[in-house]
Amino acid sequence: MQEFSNYIVQLKPFYDLEHIKTESSQKNKLLSLYLLLLLTQGDLAMFHIELENFQNHKMSVDELEKDEFLSIPIKFEKWIIDGDFNKVYETLSSKHKFPCKEFNLFEDQLLNSIRLNIANDLEKVYEQLPIENLKLLLFLKEIAETQEFIESFDWKLSNGVVDFRKKEKSIGEQVNIIDEINDEKAIIKNSFVYATEMESII
């Protein structure tokens, strides 16, 4: 996918050339695929920047949402932001609804990205959950897949119940975390002081 990303980065400047009167028929298709790639990477900031570029080229929000290609990543992004992962899964499972077969290439990556979001939310909300429930929440089809996911997150599985609580960190690890937090606080403080000084100079 990195090769595709590099290809789009090299291609976009040509789309911005004002003296080219005839717009490429593949432009929206390729850029919508790029938007999907950004979603799989969780890069929502760049996703919104790319959408703003369309608006800078006199394309309204309404036109973006009605475009057969661009409407797909726009809908996905909205559902992800709203936490409506079921709609994403249902749409990805209905391959025939996509305007081009290339959209299917991002199915696995986008689902994995969604699963990571769900997993992070589960850790915050639950301490334990039956593995069957976890399988359904993560849109997984087999228990074996769910067990692999559990291992990748370092969760505990006992008697069919998943424990999301991580083992307590050692004193050394806790000290390192405290040091990192203090370093971040120092950076923020220094940035604030610098900004204040710059404001007084201006």
N, CA, C and O of each residue as an XYZ file, in Angstrom:
808
protein
N       0.814     -1.213      0.000
C       0.000      0.000      0.000
C       0.859      1.280      0.000
O       0.406      2.347     -0.414
N       2.098      1.147      0.471
C       2.993      2.305      0.496
C       3.301      2.769     -0.921
O       3.447      3.964     -1.177
N       3.400      1.798     -1.851
C       3.667      2.159     -3.240
C       2.502      2.976     -3.818
O       2.710      3.939     -4.555
N       1.290      2.575     -3.472
C       0.113      3.306     -3.954
C       0.093      4.719     -3.372
O      -0.213      5.683     -4.072
N       0.420      4.828     -2.096
C       0.467      6.139     -1.440
C       1.489      7.044     -2.123
O       1.219      8.220     -2.367
N       2.667      6.489     -2.432
C       3.712      7.268     -3.112
C       3.252      7.702     -4.507
O       3.536      8.813     -4.952
N       2.541      6.806     -5.179
C       2.030      7.099     -6.524
C       1.053      8.276     -6.491
O       1.113      9.160     -7.345
N       0.151      8.284     -5.502
C      -0.835      9.362     -5.379
C      -0.153     10.685     -5.055
O      -0.517     11.728     -5.598
N       0.833     10.636     -4.170
C       1.566     11.855     -3.803
C       2.228     12.473     -5.024
O       2.259     13.696     -5.161
N       2.759     11.637     -5.916
C       3.402     12.134     -7.131
C       2.370     12.609     -8.160
O       2.648     13.490     -8.974
N       1.190     12.018     -8.108
C       0.166     12.323     -9.102
C      -0.605     13.604     -8.784
O      -0.996     14.336     -9.693
N      -0.821     13.874     -7.501
C      -1.680     14.999     -7.102
C      -1.264     16.354     -7.667
O      -2.144     17.134     -8.031
N       0.019     16.678     -7.760
C       0.383     17.993     -8.330
C      -0.133     18.200     -9.751
O      -0.426     19.328    -10.145
N      -0.244     17.118    -10.521
C      -0.762     17.233    -11.892
C      -2.260     17.549    -11.885
O      -2.765     18.234    -12.774
N      -2.957     17.041    -10.872
C      -4.382     17.348    -10.760
C      -4.607     18.820    -10.411
O      -5.676     19.372    -10.674
N      -3.595     19.445     -9.819
C      -3.733     20.835     -9.377
C      -3.350     21.854    -10.450
O      -3.502     23.059    -10.248
N      -2.855     21.368    -11.588
C      -2.456     22.280    -12.660
C      -3.680     22.969    -13.262
O      -4.566     22.306    -13.802
N      -3.727     24.282    -13.169
C      -4.917     25.023    -13.580
C      -5.106     25.079    -15.099
O      -6.233     25.212    -15.577
N      -4.008     24.978    -15.859
C      -4.141     25.129    -17.310
C      -4.675     23.864    -17.980
O      -4.971     23.868    -19.175
N      -4.798     22.775    -17.201
C      -5.382     21.551    -17.760
C      -6.896     21.661    -17.687
O      -7.476     21.637    -16.601
N      -7.531     21.780    -18.839
C      -8.971     22.039    -18.887
C      -9.801     20.778    -18.661
O     -10.834     20.813    -17.993
N      -9.332     19.654    -19.230
C     -10.090     18.411    -19.126
C      -9.614     17.617    -17.921
O      -8.460     17.194    -17.856
N     -10.501     17.424    -16.985
C     -10.143     16.699    -15.765
C     -10.137     15.200    -16.026
O     -10.982     14.682    -16.756
N      -9.179     14.511    -15.424
C      -9.072     13.062    -15.596
C     -10.316     12.357    -15.067
O     -10.810     12.678    -13.986
N     -10.811     11.408    -15.827
C     -11.996     10.648    -15.420
C     -11.696      9.717    -14.245
O     -12.604      9.229    -13.573
N     -10.391      9.481    -14.010
C      -9.978      8.583    -12.933
C      -9.638      9.326    -11.634
O      -9.342      8.698    -10.617
N      -9.681     10.640    -11.672
C      -9.232     11.428    -10.521
C      -9.977     11.079     -9.241
O      -9.355     10.702     -8.247
N     -11.284     11.198     -9.253
C     -12.065     10.952     -8.032
C     -11.957      9.506     -7.564
O     -11.974      9.223     -6.366
N     -11.847      8.609     -8.513
C     -11.695      7.198     -8.167
C     -10.382      6.969     -7.423
O     -10.369      6.346     -6.362
N      -9.287      7.465     -7.972
C      -7.969      7.262     -7.358
C      -7.863      7.965     -6.009
O      -7.316      7.412     -5.055
N      -8.387      9.183     -5.933
C      -8.291      9.929     -4.681
C      -9.215      9.349     -3.611
O      -8.914      9.433     -2.421
N     -10.323      8.769     -4.024
C     -11.188      8.112     -3.039
C     -10.511      6.869     -2.471
O     -10.675      6.547     -1.294
N      -9.754      6.177     -3.309
C      -8.972      5.030     -2.824
C      -7.886      5.491     -1.851
O      -7.585      4.814     -0.868
N      -7.313      6.643     -2.143
C      -6.302      7.216     -1.243
C      -6.943      7.594      0.097
O      -6.338      7.396      1.151
N      -8.151      8.130      0.058
C      -8.867      8.474      1.288
C      -9.142      7.217      2.121
O      -9.049      7.240      3.348
N      -9.479      6.131      1.438
C      -9.684      4.865      2.139
C      -8.398      4.389      2.796
O      -8.412      3.874      3.914
N      -7.295      4.566      2.097
C      -5.998      4.183      2.650
C      -5.702      4.982      3.925
O      -5.209      4.431      4.909
N      -6.004      6.266      3.899
C      -5.787      7.099      5.085
C      -6.643      6.618      6.258
O      -6.203      6.655      7.407
N      -7.857      6.172      5.968
C      -8.727      5.647      7.028
C      -8.150      4.368      7.628
O      -8.219      4.162      8.840
N      -7.585      3.515      6.788
C      -6.998      2.274      7.303
C      -5.800      2.580      8.203
O      -5.478      1.804      9.104
N      -5.150      3.703      7.955
C      -3.998      4.113      8.762
C      -4.403      4.955      9.973
O      -3.563      5.317     10.797
N      -5.691      5.260     10.069
C      -6.172      6.074     11.183
C      -5.762      7.523     11.093
O      -5.789      8.245     12.089
N      -5.379      7.959      9.890
C      -4.892      9.335      9.702
C      -6.058     10.252      9.325
O      -6.190     10.660      8.171
N      -6.898     10.569     10.309
C      -8.081     11.391     10.053
C      -7.720     12.839      9.739
O      -8.433     13.521      9.003
N      -6.608     13.300     10.302
C      -6.179     14.681     10.041
C      -5.880     14.878      8.562
O      -6.357     15.838      7.956
N      -5.094     13.979      7.975
C      -4.776     14.066      6.546
C      -6.022     13.820      5.699
O      -6.168     14.406      4.627
N      -6.909     12.968      6.168
C      -8.173     12.706      5.475
C      -8.949     14.007      5.294
O      -9.453     14.288      4.207
N      -9.044     14.800      6.360
C      -9.792     16.062      6.296
C      -9.073     17.105      5.434
O      -9.711     17.925      4.775
N      -7.756     17.060      5.450
C      -6.979     17.978      4.599
C      -7.263     17.693      3.123
O      -7.427     18.610      2.318
N      -7.318     16.407      2.790
C      -7.589     16.030      1.402
C      -9.001     16.449      0.987
O      -9.210     16.882     -0.146
N      -9.959     16.323      1.890
C     -11.321     16.753      1.573
C     -11.378     18.265      1.361
O     -12.097     18.754      0.490
N     -10.614     18.996      2.165
C     -10.563     20.455      2.015
C      -9.989     20.843      0.662
O     -10.379     21.858      0.086
N      -9.069     20.041      0.155
C      -8.495     20.320     -1.164
C      -9.563     20.255     -2.250
O      -9.539     21.038     -3.199
N     -10.491     19.327     -2.108
C     -11.595     19.249     -3.073
C     -12.451     20.508     -3.001
O     -12.874     21.042     -4.027
N     -12.700     20.976     -1.786
C     -13.509     22.172     -1.618
C     -12.780     23.403     -2.150
O     -13.406     24.345     -2.637
N     -11.457     23.384     -2.052
C     -10.664     24.483     -2.622
C     -10.759     24.513     -4.144
O     -10.533     25.546     -4.775
N     -11.097     23.364     -4.717
C     -11.271     23.288     -6.164
C     -12.752     23.415     -6.539
O     -13.211     22.845     -7.529
N     -13.478     24.171     -5.727
C     -14.873     24.542     -6.012
C     -15.835     23.356     -5.993
O     -16.847     23.368     -6.693
N     -15.526     22.336     -5.197
C     -16.427     21.200     -5.072
C     -17.111     21.291     -3.713
O     -16.439     21.242     -2.683
N     -18.419     21.422     -3.695
C     -19.154     21.600     -2.447
C     -19.237     20.293     -1.663
O     -18.988     19.213     -2.200
N     -19.590     20.413     -0.384
C     -19.756     19.229      0.459
C     -20.847     18.328     -0.118
O     -20.726     17.103     -0.109
N     -21.905     18.950     -0.614
C     -23.011     18.189     -1.195
C     -22.552     17.402     -2.417
O     -22.957     16.256     -2.607
N     -21.716     18.007     -3.236
C     -21.195     17.331     -4.432
C     -20.272     16.182     -4.047
O     -20.278     15.127     -4.680
N     -19.477     16.400     -2.999
C     -18.578     15.341     -2.523
C     -19.368     14.125     -2.057
O     -19.027     12.984     -2.370
N     -20.434     14.393     -1.301
C     -21.224     13.304     -0.734
C     -22.048     12.577     -1.792
O     -22.465     11.440     -1.569
N     -22.289     13.210     -2.936
C     -23.065     12.584     -4.002
C     -22.180     11.880     -5.032
O     -22.670     11.089     -5.839
N     -20.884     12.167     -5.002
C     -19.978     11.530     -5.954
C     -19.935     10.021     -5.693
O     -19.812      9.593     -4.546
N     -20.036      9.223     -6.745
C     -20.126      7.773     -6.571
C     -18.884      7.167     -5.923
O     -18.975      6.137     -5.255
N     -17.731      7.794     -6.112
C     -16.498      7.282     -5.520
C     -16.211      7.918     -4.156
O     -15.990      7.214     -3.171
N     -16.215      9.228     -4.109
C     -15.845      9.941     -2.883
C     -16.835      9.720     -1.747
O     -16.471      9.807     -0.574
N     -18.079      9.436     -2.093
C     -19.093      9.244     -1.053
C     -18.772      8.048     -0.151
O     -19.167      8.023      1.015
N     -18.055      7.058     -0.693
C     -17.757      5.851      0.089
C     -16.830      6.154      1.275
O     -17.208      5.881      2.414
N     -15.629      6.708      1.048
C     -14.773      7.025      2.202
C     -15.381      8.078      3.129
O     -15.144      8.052      4.337
N     -16.163      9.003      2.569
C     -16.799     10.030      3.407
C     -17.791      9.380      4.375
O     -17.846      9.742      5.551
N     -18.568      8.424      3.877
C     -19.506      7.708      4.750
C     -18.753      6.901      5.807
O     -19.120      6.909      6.982
N     -17.700      6.206      5.382
C     -16.919      5.406      6.320
C     -16.354      6.273      7.447
O     -16.421      5.910      8.622
N     -15.808      7.403      7.070
C     -15.207      8.293      8.076
C     -16.246      8.758      9.082
O     -15.979      8.801     10.283
N     -17.434      9.106      8.593
C     -18.510      9.558      9.487
C     -18.922      8.444     10.435
O     -19.104      8.680     11.629
N     -19.069      7.233      9.914
C     -19.472      6.100     10.756
C     -18.403      5.785     11.794
O     -18.721      5.462     12.938
N     -17.128      5.879     11.395
C     -16.038      5.601     12.332
C     -16.016      6.637     13.444
O     -15.870      6.289     14.616
N     -16.161      7.906     13.084
C     -16.186      8.982     14.077
C     -17.351      8.791     15.041
O     -17.213      9.019     16.243
N     -18.509      8.369     14.506
C     -19.703      8.169     15.334
C     -19.672      6.851     16.106
O     -20.531      6.596     16.950
N     -18.677      6.019     15.811
C     -18.606      4.710     16.466
C     -19.618      3.724     15.924
O     -19.916      2.718     16.568
N     -20.151      4.003     14.743
C     -21.153      3.139     14.118
C     -20.443      2.108     13.237
O     -20.568      2.129     12.013
N     -19.695      1.207     13.882
C     -18.853      0.266     13.150
C     -19.673     -0.797     12.413
O     -19.201     -1.374     11.433
N     -20.889     -1.054     12.876
C     -21.736     -2.040     12.207
C     -22.003     -1.661     10.753
O     -22.000     -2.516      9.868
N     -22.233     -0.374     10.519
C     -22.516      0.084      9.156
C     -21.300     -0.092      8.258
O     -21.427     -0.442      7.085
N     -20.113      0.154      8.823
C     -18.885     -0.045      8.049
C     -18.755     -1.511      7.671
O     -18.474     -1.846      6.521
N     -18.962     -2.378      8.652
C     -18.829     -3.814      8.417
C     -19.850     -4.305      7.382
O     -19.513     -5.074      6.481
N     -21.092     -3.855      7.523
C     -22.139     -4.276      6.593
C     -21.827     -3.832      5.167
O     -22.054     -4.573      4.211
N     -21.301     -2.611      5.035
C     -20.972     -2.100      3.694
C     -19.786     -2.854      3.108
O     -19.778     -3.178      1.920
N     -18.788     -3.134      3.935
C     -17.627     -3.872      3.460
C     -18.000     -5.299      3.070
O     -17.371     -5.889      2.191
N     -19.005     -5.844      3.710
C     -19.443     -7.209      3.406
C     -20.279     -7.267      2.140
O     -20.534     -8.350      1.614
N     -20.705     -6.119      1.650
C     -21.533     -6.057      0.437
C     -20.703     -5.498     -0.708
O     -20.905     -4.361     -1.136
N     -19.766     -6.306     -1.203
C     -18.816     -5.854     -2.211
C     -19.494     -5.322     -3.483
O     -18.956     -4.445     -4.159
N     -20.666     -5.854     -3.796
C     -21.328     -5.451     -5.039
C     -21.796     -4.000     -5.009
O     -22.129     -3.436     -6.051
N     -21.825     -3.394     -3.830
C     -22.294     -2.016     -3.716
C     -21.207     -1.005     -4.099
O     -21.504      0.167     -4.331
N     -19.964     -1.454     -4.163
C     -18.881     -0.535     -4.475
C     -18.867     -0.191     -5.964
O     -19.164     -1.041     -6.804
N     -18.521      1.063     -6.286
C     -18.506      1.475     -7.702
C     -17.344      0.895     -8.490
O     -17.357      0.923     -9.720
N     -16.334      0.367     -7.797
C     -15.213     -0.267     -8.513
C     -14.620     -1.358     -7.624
O     -14.656     -1.266     -6.397
N     -14.072     -2.395     -8.267
C     -13.582     -3.555     -7.529
C     -12.361     -3.232     -6.670
O     -12.076     -3.949     -5.711
N     -11.633     -2.155     -7.006
C     -10.439     -1.795     -6.240
C     -10.753     -1.446     -4.787
O      -9.884     -1.547     -3.921
N     -11.988     -1.037     -4.518
C     -12.370     -0.711     -3.152
C     -12.236     -1.936     -2.242
O     -11.977     -1.808     -1.045
N     -12.416     -3.118     -2.826
C     -12.350     -4.350     -2.030
C     -10.949     -4.621     -1.483
O     -10.791     -5.376     -0.524
N      -9.945     -4.012     -2.087
C      -8.567     -4.223     -1.636
C      -8.345     -3.698     -0.220
O      -7.418     -4.127      0.468
N      -9.195     -2.772      0.210
C      -8.998     -2.146      1.509
C      -9.869     -2.764      2.603
O      -9.863     -2.311      3.748
N     -10.607     -3.793      2.237
C     -11.555     -4.377      3.206
C     -10.853     -4.873      4.469
O     -11.229     -4.494      5.578
N      -9.837     -5.717      4.303
C      -9.156     -6.298      5.469
C      -8.470     -5.229      6.314
O      -8.556     -5.251      7.542
N      -7.785     -4.287      5.648
C      -7.070     -3.245      6.393
C      -8.022     -2.349      7.176
O      -7.743     -1.975      8.315
N      -9.153     -2.009      6.551
C     -10.115     -1.132      7.221
C     -10.783     -1.856      8.387
O     -11.012     -1.260      9.439
N     -11.091     -3.129      8.206
C     -11.676     -3.912      9.293
C     -10.700     -4.030     10.463
O     -11.095     -3.919     11.623
N      -9.431     -4.254     10.151
C      -8.426     -4.348     11.214
C      -8.290     -3.033     11.965
O      -8.126     -3.020     13.185
N      -8.360     -1.933     11.235
C      -8.290     -0.615     11.859
C      -9.471     -0.407     12.803
O      -9.316      0.126     13.902
N     -10.650     -0.832     12.359
C     -11.865     -0.717     13.186
C     -11.742     -1.601     14.423
O     -12.120     -1.195     15.522
N     -11.216     -2.799     14.243
C     -11.056     -3.711     15.384
C     -10.135     -3.118     16.445
O     -10.363     -3.295     17.642
N      -9.107     -2.425     16.009
C      -8.204     -1.780     16.965
C      -8.929     -0.691     17.749
O      -8.730     -0.550     18.956
N      -9.771      0.077     17.056
C     -10.562      1.116     17.733
C     -11.501      0.497     18.763
O     -11.625      0.987     19.886
N     -12.166     -0.598     18.357
C     -13.098     -1.270     19.256
C     -12.352     -1.834     20.462
O     -12.807     -1.710     21.599
N     -11.205     -2.453     20.201
C     -10.417     -3.053     21.283
C      -9.994     -2.010     22.311
O     -10.060     -2.257     23.515
N      -9.566     -0.859     21.840
C      -9.157      0.212     22.760
C     -10.338      0.697     23.599
O     -10.184      1.015     24.778
N     -11.517      0.751     22.980
C     -12.717      1.163     23.718
C     -13.112      0.109     24.753
O     -13.506      0.446     25.869
N     -13.005     -1.169     24.375
C     -13.372     -2.245     25.290
C     -12.512     -2.228     26.549
O     -13.005     -2.450     27.655
N     -11.226     -1.963     26.367
C     -10.315     -1.917     27.518
C     -10.720     -0.840     28.516
O     -10.521     -0.988     29.721
N     -11.289      0.241     28.001
C     -11.685      1.360     28.862
C     -13.008      1.100     29.576
O     -13.233      1.587     30.684
N     -13.890      0.319     28.923
C     -15.255      0.153     29.431
C     -15.426     -1.128     30.265
O     -16.109     -1.122     31.290
N     -14.800     -2.222     29.813
C     -15.001     -3.506     30.467
C     -13.734     -4.009     31.152
O     -12.613     -3.688     30.758
N     -13.958     -4.812     32.197
C     -12.856     -5.557     32.800
C     -12.813     -6.969     32.240
O     -11.743     -7.538     32.023
N     -14.007     -7.526     32.008
C     -14.106     -8.884     31.476
C     -15.259     -8.985     30.490
O     -16.205     -8.198     30.522
N     -15.151     -9.995     29.599
C     -16.195    -10.200     28.604
C     -16.086    -11.643     28.084
O     -14.976    -12.116     27.842
N     -17.211    -12.350     27.908
C     -17.152    -13.702     27.315
C     -16.532    -13.639     25.921
O     -16.765    -12.694     25.167
N     -15.755    -14.639     25.596
C     -15.048    -14.636     24.310
C     -16.013    -14.629     23.124
O     -15.705    -14.061     22.076
N     -17.185    -15.260     23.287
C     -18.172    -15.255     22.208
C     -18.661    -13.831     21.927
O     -18.840    -13.445     20.772
N     -18.875    -13.057     22.993
C     -19.292    -11.654     22.831
C     -18.202    -10.839     22.161
O     -18.474     -9.994     21.308
N     -16.955    -11.104     22.561
C     -15.825    -10.389     21.974
C     -15.720    -10.689     20.483
O     -15.453     -9.800     19.675
N     -15.935    -11.955     20.133
C     -15.874    -12.359     18.713
C     -16.887    -11.570     17.878
O     -16.576    -11.111     16.779
N     -18.083    -11.421     18.404
C     -19.128    -10.690     17.688
C     -18.805     -9.200     17.592
O     -18.999     -8.584     16.544
N     -18.312     -8.627     18.688
C     -18.001     -7.195     18.717
C     -16.880     -6.839     17.748
O     -16.851     -5.741     17.192
N     -15.957     -7.778     17.553
C     -14.810     -7.530     16.671
C     -15.061     -7.985     15.232
O     -14.166     -7.925     14.390
N     -16.281     -8.439     14.960
C     -16.646     -8.905     13.608
C     -15.730    -10.036     13.145
O     -15.323    -10.084     11.984
N     -15.416    -10.941     14.066
C     -14.585    -12.095     13.733
C     -15.479    -13.313     13.557
O     -16.538    -13.405     14.178
N     -15.056    -14.249     12.713
C     -15.903    -15.387     12.383
C     -15.542    -16.646     13.166
O     -16.393    -17.510     13.381
N     -14.299    -16.751     13.588
C     -13.846    -17.956     14.266
C     -13.268    -17.635     15.650
O     -12.710    -16.560     15.873
N     -13.416    -18.593     16.571
C     -12.840    -18.435     17.909
C     -11.319    -18.371     17.829
O     -10.675    -17.648     18.590
N     -10.751    -19.141     16.892
C      -9.287    -19.155     16.741
C      -8.770    -17.761     16.391
O      -7.736    -17.333     16.903
N      -9.495    -17.049     15.511
C      -9.123    -15.669     15.166
C      -9.187    -14.771     16.404
O      -8.323    -13.921     16.621
N     -10.219    -14.979     17.197
C     -10.406    -14.172     18.405
C      -9.279    -14.430     19.400
O      -8.791    -13.504     20.048
N      -8.873    -15.674     19.517
C      -7.774    -16.020     20.437
C      -6.467    -15.353     20.001
O      -5.698    -14.880     20.838
N      -6.222    -15.318     18.698
C      -5.026    -14.637     18.188
C      -5.076    -13.155     18.517
O      -4.065    -12.555     18.881
N      -6.261    -12.570     18.387
C      -6.429    -11.143     18.700
C      -6.185    -10.906     20.183
O      -5.543     -9.924     20.556
N      -6.689    -11.795     21.029
C      -6.505    -11.682     22.472
C      -5.020    -11.705     22.825
O      -4.554    -10.914     23.645
N      -4.293    -12.609     22.204
C      -2.850    -12.720     22.458
C      -2.108    -11.469     22.007
O      -1.174    -11.022     22.673
N      -2.522    -10.904     20.875
C      -1.836     -9.718     20.353
C      -2.014     -8.517     21.273
O      -1.172     -7.619     21.288
N      -3.111     -8.491     22.046
C      -3.369     -7.389     22.970
C      -2.922     -7.707     24.393
O      -3.093     -6.899     25.306
N      -2.348     -8.891     24.566
C      -1.857     -9.300     25.881
C      -2.987     -9.374     26.913
O      -2.785     -9.097     28.095
N      -4.189     -9.757     26.437
C      -5.299     -9.992     27.358
C      -5.212    -11.422     27.889
O      -4.480    -12.250     27.348
N      -5.964    -11.701     28.951
C      -5.966    -13.041     29.541
C      -7.278    -13.743     29.178
O      -8.344    -13.127     29.167
N      -7.178    -15.042     28.880
C      -8.354    -15.844     28.551
C      -8.423    -17.021     29.514
O      -7.491    -17.821     29.593
N      -9.530    -17.127     30.246
C      -9.694    -18.216     31.207
C     -11.155    -18.640     31.249
O     -12.045    -17.824     31.487
N     -11.393    -19.937     31.013
C     -12.743    -20.501     31.058
C     -13.726    -19.742     30.157
O     -14.877    -19.515     30.529
N     -13.256    -19.358     28.977
C     -14.125    -18.697     28.017
C     -14.400    -17.237     28.303
O     -15.250    -16.624     27.657
N     -13.683    -16.671     29.272
C     -13.866    -15.262     29.630
C     -12.570    -14.503     29.389
O     -11.497    -14.941     29.802
N     -12.679    -13.360     28.717
C     -11.512    -12.529     28.414
C     -11.380    -11.450     29.480
O     -12.330    -10.725     29.777
N     -10.182    -11.361     30.046
C      -9.887    -10.335     31.059
C      -9.037     -9.262     30.394
O      -7.923     -9.528     29.942
N      -9.579     -8.034     30.338
C      -8.886     -6.944     29.655
C      -7.845     -6.260     30.533
O      -7.049     -5.459     30.044
N      -7.849     -6.568     31.812
C      -6.915     -5.903     32.721
C      -5.506     -6.410     32.478
O      -5.241     -7.611     32.526
N      -4.617     -5.481     32.219
C      -3.217     -5.835     31.982
C      -2.523     -6.081     33.313
O      -2.932     -5.551     34.346
N      -1.475     -6.887     33.281
C      -0.723     -7.130     34.501
C      -0.092     -5.829     34.990
O       0.272     -4.961     34.197
N       0.029     -5.712     36.318
C       0.588     -4.495     36.890
C       2.035     -4.324     36.466
O       2.798     -5.288     36.397
N       2.395     -3.089     36.185
C       3.756     -2.794     35.752
C       4.706     -2.838     36.933
O       4.333     -2.552     38.070
N       5.937     -3.202     36.637
C       6.957     -3.229     37.688
C       7.269     -1.809     38.137
O       6.913     -0.843     37.462
N       7.935     -1.691     39.280
C       8.292     -0.367     39.802
C       9.161      0.386     38.798
O       9.011      1.594     38.616
N      10.071     -0.339     38.151
C      10.941      0.296     37.163
C      10.161      0.848     35.988
O      10.454      1.941     35.503
N       9.147      0.084     35.517
C       8.316      0.536     34.401
C       7.480      1.742     34.804
O       7.284      2.664     34.012
N       6.982      1.732     36.054
C       6.190      2.856     36.541
C       7.029      4.120     36.623
O       6.553      5.207     36.295
N       8.284      3.981     37.060
C       9.190      5.134     37.139
C       9.436      5.712     35.751
O       9.459      6.929     35.569
N       9.624      4.806     34.752
C       9.854      5.270     33.384
C       8.652      6.034     32.849
O       8.800      7.043     32.159
N       7.442      5.535     33.179
C       6.227      6.220     32.726
C       6.132      7.595     33.353
O       5.788      8.565     32.678
N       6.437      7.689     34.654
C       6.400      8.982     35.356
C       7.404      9.942     34.743
O       7.110     11.124     34.566
N       8.597      9.435     34.416
C       9.625     10.271     33.783
C       9.146     10.785     32.433
O       9.369     11.948     32.096
N       8.477      9.911     31.646
C       7.960     10.328     30.339
C       6.901     11.413     30.491
O       6.878     12.378     29.728
N       6.021     11.249     31.484
C       4.981     12.252     31.723
C       5.604     13.585     32.109
O       5.189     14.638     31.625
N       6.624     13.530     33.000
C       7.298     14.763     33.427
C       8.002     15.437     32.261
O       8.021     16.665     32.166
N       8.590     14.622     31.361
C       9.253     15.172     30.183
C       8.245     15.882     29.285
O       8.514     16.963     28.762
N       7.073     15.254     29.113
C       6.034     15.856     28.276
C       5.538     17.156     28.889
O       5.289     18.129     28.177
N       5.394     17.172     30.228
C       4.961     18.395     30.909
C       5.990     19.502     30.722
O       5.638     20.664     30.519
N       7.274     19.128     30.792
C       8.339     20.116     30.621
C       8.329     20.697     29.215
O       8.529     21.897     29.030
N       8.093     19.835     28.220
C       8.035     20.288     26.826
C       6.888     21.272     26.640
O       7.047     22.318     26.011
N       5.718     20.917     27.203
C       4.551     21.796     27.085
C       4.822     23.134     27.763
O       4.488     24.192     27.230
N       5.438     23.072     28.957
C       5.742     24.302     29.698
C       6.701     25.180     28.908
O       6.495     26.389     28.798
N       7.751     24.576     28.359
C       8.736     25.332     27.579
C       8.097     25.945     26.329
O       8.412     27.071     25.945
N       7.189     25.177     25.699
C       6.508     25.686     24.514
C       5.647     26.894     24.868
O       5.575     27.863     24.113
N       4.992     26.821     26.033
C       4.141     27.927     26.470
C       4.981     29.174     26.752
O       4.609     30.285     26.376
N       6.129     28.969     27.425
C       7.021     30.094     27.721
C       7.534     30.722     26.438
O       7.582     31.945     26.307
N       7.920     29.865     25.483
C       8.431     30.352     24.194
C       7.363     31.153     23.458
O       7.637     32.220     22.908
N       6.116     30.611     23.457
C       5.025     31.301     22.771
C       4.749     32.657     23.413
O       4.476     33.639     22.723
N       4.823     32.699     24.748
C       4.603     33.969     25.457
C       5.659     34.985     25.112
O       5.358     36.159     24.898
N       6.922     34.529     25.055
C       8.032     35.423     24.713
C       7.880     35.950     23.278
O       8.108     37.131     23.014
N       7.493     35.059     22.358
C       7.318     35.461     20.967
C       6.193     36.478     20.858
O       6.290     37.426     20.078
N       5.126     36.293     21.631
C       3.998     37.209     21.591
C       4.418     38.600     22.080
O       3.978     39.616     21.542
N       5.282     38.632     23.114
C       5.727     39.923     23.650
C       6.633     40.644     22.655
O       6.636     41.872     22.574
N       7.414     39.848     21.887
C       8.294     40.449     20.866
C       7.478     41.048     19.733
O       7.745     42.149     19.252
N       6.450     40.267     19.316
C       5.599     40.758     18.206
C       4.806     41.973     18.635
O       4.040     42.522     17.843
